[in-house]
Amino acid sequence: MIITQTPLRISLAGGGTDFRDHYLQHGGAVVSSAIDKYVYVIIKERFDELIIVNYSKKEIRETVGDVQHELVRGAMEMTGISHGVEITTLADIPSQGSGLGSSSSVTVGLLHACHAYRGTLVDAERLAREACEIEIDRAQKPIGVQDQYIAAFGHLRLVVFEPGGAVSARRLGMSESLRRKLGGNLLLFYTGRTRSSASILEEQKARVNANKGLLDRLKAIALELAESLERGEADAVGWALRESWDVKRALASGITDSSLDQLVQRAMKAGAVGGKIAGAGGGGFLLLYVPGPLQDQVRQALPELRELPFHLERDGSKVIFSLRGYETK
């Protein structure tokens, strides 16, 4: 039996510049951090030859090609597992439409578990690269490539996407006290609305060329935020969230509406320095940067929203239980 633990993430700046249609021509950059909310994947050998998959549904299949969960199917095919396993996915929060990168965390966690089951220890770069292949190339999801890298690598990072296709995920040089201050000033509230990000992202992808100026601005915000954090300026995150949300709202029609805008405005009026709807927008979680003394005021201004307490996470995807050894390849 193998169990993997893979973090979800919050994106602080640059989201949207990680679409290949954009960054392969113009480059992109995001600042993101893993958080201490996780996806767990369990894979266990079966006595018979069946494939059992447990998630919000239960599948009993005889061949990999018949598995309906496209991420499970992709991970099994990529790692060469063909039969005789039971795979279960679990999550700390509802995984659909959260805006916290859950789909990519599931994919990274599945790959990590499947590789470990085969006795192979792989590095974070390979996990991220293979997760992108499964989600974008095989499953044809209209998504970017930042979530896979943060899920695999963990920590708070500047992820840079080069026009030639290379991706680097550099851990930001910050003191532990600054990291604690930053994490302590970030709040997450559940809007009560889940959404499929596909339609928003499809429109955003189709508008990549028309949105070039906006995307260039988002990249610049991410690069500036990374520099500010490495200078010790945690409060720059509030500015980055505020600026990014103003730009992001123009990328696609479904990213926000009057009720979501009002939530952000109420939080800002109560003391938040900046905020945005996490992920693709349209629902999920509201991310805010609020100095400690003003946090209770913001909570009181959003009484209908449930807060999700969290901390920034250092580790990326990892095996937390294994009954078999590895060999490194």
ZABALUM-242092 format. One line per 3 residues: number of its first residue (from 1); their letters; for each residue x, y, z of C-alpha. Coordinates in steps of 0.25 Angstrom, whole numbers, plus 2048, in hexadecimal, padded with zeros to 3 digits. Layout:
N
NUM	A	X:Y:Z; ...
***
This chain:
329
1	MII	800:800:800; 805:80E:7FD; 7FF:81B:802
4	TQT	803:829:7FC; 7FF:837:802; 7FF:842:7F8
7	PLR	7FC:851:7FB; 7F2:85A:7F6; 7F7:868:7F2
10	ISL	7F4:877:7F2; 7F8:87F:7E6; 7FD:88D:7EA
13	AGG	800:894:7DD; 802:890:7CE; 7F7:886:7CC
16	GTD	7F3:885:7BD; 801:887:7B8; 803:878:7BA
19	FRD	7FB:875:7AE; 804:86E:7A3; 7FD:876:798
22	HYL	802:883:79F; 810:880:7A6; 815:878:79A
25	QHG	815:885:793; 817:88F:79D; 81B:889:7AA
28	GAV	814:889:7B8; 816:889:7C7; 80E:886:7D3
31	VSS	810:887:7E2; 809:87B:7E9; 809:874:7F6
34	AID	805:866:7FB; 7FC:866:807; 7F9:85C:812
37	KYV	7ED:856:80B; 7EF:849:804; 7EB:83E:7FA
40	YVI	7EE:830:7FE; 7EF:825:7F5; 7F0:816:7F9
43	IKE	7F4:80B:7F0; 7F3:7FC:7F5; 7F6:7EF:7EE
46	RFD	7EA:7E6:7EC; 7E9:7D7:7EC; 7E1:7D6:7DF
49	ELI	7E4:7DE:7D2; 7D9:7E8:7D3; 7DB:7F7:7D4
52	IVN	7D3:7FE:7DF; 7D3:80D:7DF; 7CC:815:7EA
55	YSK	7C9:824:7EA; 7BB:82B:7EA; 7B8:81E:7E2
58	KEI	7BC:810:7E2; 7C1:809:7D6; 7C4:7FA:7D4
61	RET	7CB:7F7:7C7; 7D3:7EC:7C0; 7DC:7F5:7B8
64	VGD	7E3:802:7B9; 7DC:807:7AC; 7CF:806:7B3
67	VQH	7D2:80E:7BF; 7C9:81B:7BE; 7D1:824:7C7
70	ELV	7DA:82A:7BD; 7E5:82E:7C7; 7E6:820:7CD
73	RGA	7E6:81A:7BF; 7F1:823:7BA; 7FA:820:7C7
76	MEM	7F8:811:7C5; 7FB:812:7B7; 807:81B:7B9
79	TGI	80D:812:7C4; 80A:804:7BD; 800:7FF:7C8
82	SHG	7F6:7F7:7C0; 7EE:7EF:7CA; 7EC:7E9:7D8
85	VEI	7EC:7F7:7E0; 7E2:7FF:7E9; 7E4:80E:7E8
88	TTL	7DD:818:7F1; 7DD:827:7F1; 7DA:82F:7FD
91	ADI	7DA:83E:7FF; 7DA:848:80B; 7D0:851:804
94	PSQ	7C6:84F:7F9; 7CF:84D:7ED; 7C6:852:7E2
97	GSG	7C6:861:7DF; 7CE:866:7EB; 7D8:86E:7E4
100	LGS	7E3:868:7EC; 7E9:85F:7E1; 7E3:852:7E5
103	SSS	7E3:84C:7D8; 7F2:84D:7D6; 7F4:849:7E4
106	VTV	7EC:83C:7E1; 7F4:839:7D5; 802:83C:7DC
109	GLL	7FD:833:7E7; 7F9:828:7DE; 806:828:7D6
112	HAC	80E:828:7E3; 806:81C:7E9; 807:814:7DC
115	HAY	816:816:7DA; 818:812:7E9; 80F:806:7E7
118	RGT	818:802:7DC; 824:804:7E5; 829:811:7DE
121	LVD	82C:81E:7E6; 82B:82A:7DC; 82F:838:7DE
124	AER	825:844:7DF; 828:849:7D1; 825:83C:7CB
127	LAR	818:83B:7D2; 814:849:7CE; 818:847:7BF
130	EAC	810:83A:7BF; 804:840:7C5; 804:84B:7BB
133	EIE	804:840:7B0; 7F8:838:7B6; 7F0:844:7B8
136	IDR	7F3:84D:7AC; 7F8:844:7A1; 7F0:837:7A4
139	AQK	7E3:83C:7AB; 7E3:84A:7A3; 7E0:852:7AF
142	PIG	7E0:861:7AC; 7E9:864:7B8; 7F7:86A:7BB
145	VQD	803:863:7C1; 806:86A:7CE; 7FD:861:7D7
148	QYI	805:855:7D3; 812:85B:7D7; 80E:860:7E4
151	AAF	807:853:7E8; 814:84C:7E5; 81E:855:7EA
154	GHL	817:85C:7F6; 81B:869:7FE; 819:877:7F9
157	RLV	81F:878:7EB; 821:881:7DF; 81E:878:7D3
160	VFE	823:87D:7C6; 81E:878:7B8; 828:87B:7AD
163	PGG	824:87D:79E; 82C:871:79A; 824:868:7A4
166	AVS	82D:867:7B0; 827:868:7BD; 82E:86C:7CA
169	ARR	829:86C:7D8; 832:874:7E1; 82F:874:7F0
172	LGM	82F:883:7F5; 83A:887:7FE; 832:88C:80B
175	SES	835:88B:819; 82C:882:822; 826:88E:829
178	LRR	822:895:81C; 81C:888:818; 814:887:824
181	KLG	80F:895:823; 80B:893:815; 803:886:818
184	GNL	7FD:88C:824; 7F8:898:81C; 7F1:88F:812
187	LLF	7E2:88B:813; 7DA:881:80B; 7CB:882:80B
190	YTG	7C1:878:804; 7B8:880:7FB; 7AE:874:7FC
193	RTR	7AE:873:7ED; 7B5:868:7E5; 7B7:869:7D6
196	SSA	7BD:861:7CB; 7C9:86A:7C7; 7C9:864:7B9
199	SIL	7C0:86E:7B2; 7C7:87A:7B8; 7D5:874:7B4
202	EEQ	7D0:870:7A6; 7CC:87F:7A4; 7D9:884:7AA
205	KAR	7E1:87A:7A2; 7DA:87F:795; 7DD:88D:799
208	VNA	7EC:88B:79B; 7F0:894:78F; 7E6:89F:792
211	NKG	7EA:89F:7A1; 7F9:8A0:79F; 7FA:8AE:7A5
214	LLD	7F2:8A9:7B1; 7FB:89D:7B2; 808:8A4:7B1
217	RLK	803:8AD:7BD; 800:8A1:7C5; 80E:89B:7C2
220	AIA	814:8A9:7C6; 80C:8A9:7D4; 811:89A:7D7
223	LEL	820:89E:7D4; 81E:8AB:7DC; 818:8A3:7E8
226	AES	823:899:7E8; 82D:8A4:7E9; 825:8AB:7F4
229	LER	824:89F:7FC; 833:89C:7FB; 835:8AA:800
232	GEA	82D:8A7:80C; 820:8AE:808; 815:8A4:80C
235	DAV	80A:8AF:80A; 80D:8B0:7FC; 804:8A3:7FB
238	GWA	7F8:8AC:7FD; 7FC:8B5:7F2; 7FE:8AA:7E9
241	LRE	7F1:8A3:7EC; 7EA:8B1:7EA; 7F1:8B4:7DD
244	SWD	7EF:8A5:7D7; 7E0:8A5:7DA; 7DE:8B2:7D3
247	VKR	7E5:8AC:7C7; 7E0:89E:7C8; 7D1:8A3:7C8
250	ALA	7D3:8A7:7B9; 7D9:899:7B4; 7CB:892:7B2
253	SGI	7BD:895:7B5; 7BA:88A:7BF; 7C6:88E:7C9
256	TDS	7BD:897:7D2; 7AF:89D:7D3; 7A8:8A7:7DC
259	SLD	7A7:89E:7E8; 7B6:89A:7E8; 7BA:8A8:7E5
262	QLV	7B2:8AC:7F1; 7B9:8A2:7FA; 7C7:8A8:7F6
265	QRA	7C2:8B6:7F8; 7BC:8B3:806; 7C9:8AC:80A
268	MKA	7D1:8B8:805; 7C9:8C2:80C; 7CA:8BA:819
271	GAV	7D9:8BB:819; 7DE:8B1:80E; 7EA:8B6:806
274	GGK	7E7:8AE:7FA; 7DF:8A1:7F6; 7DA:899:7EB
277	IAG	7D2:88D:7E8; 7DC:881:7E7; 7DF:879:7DB
280	AGG	7D7:87B:7CE; 7CC:884:7D5; 7BD:882:7D5
283	GGF	7BC:87C:7E3; 7C5:874:7ED; 7CD:87B:7F7
286	LLL	7D0:88A:7F9; 7DE:88D:7FD; 7E1:899:805
289	YVP	7EE:8A0:80A; 7EA:8A6:817; 7F4:8AC:822
292	GPL	7F1:8A4:82F; 7EA:8B0:837; 7E0:8B1:82D
295	QDQ	7DC:8A3:82A; 7D1:8A2:834; 7CA:8AE:82D
298	VRQ	7CB:8A7:820; 7C5:89A:826; 7BA:8A2:82B
301	ALP	7B8:8A9:81D; 7B6:89B:817; 7AD:894:821
304	ELR	7A7:88B:817; 7B4:885:812; 7BB:879:819
307	ELP	7CA:87B:81B; 7D4:871:818; 7E0:872:822
310	FHL	7ED:86E:81B; 7FC:870:81B; 806:870:810
313	ERD	80C:863:80D; 81B:860:80B; 81A:852:806
316	GSK	815:84E:7F8; 80F:840:7F5; 815:835:7FD
319	VIF	813:827:801; 80E:826:80F; 80C:817:810
322	SLR	813:80B:808; 814:7FC:80A; 81E:7FB:7FF
325	GYE	82C:801:7FC; 830:80A:7F0; 83C:80A:7E6
328	TK	83F:818:7E1; 83F:81A:7D2
***
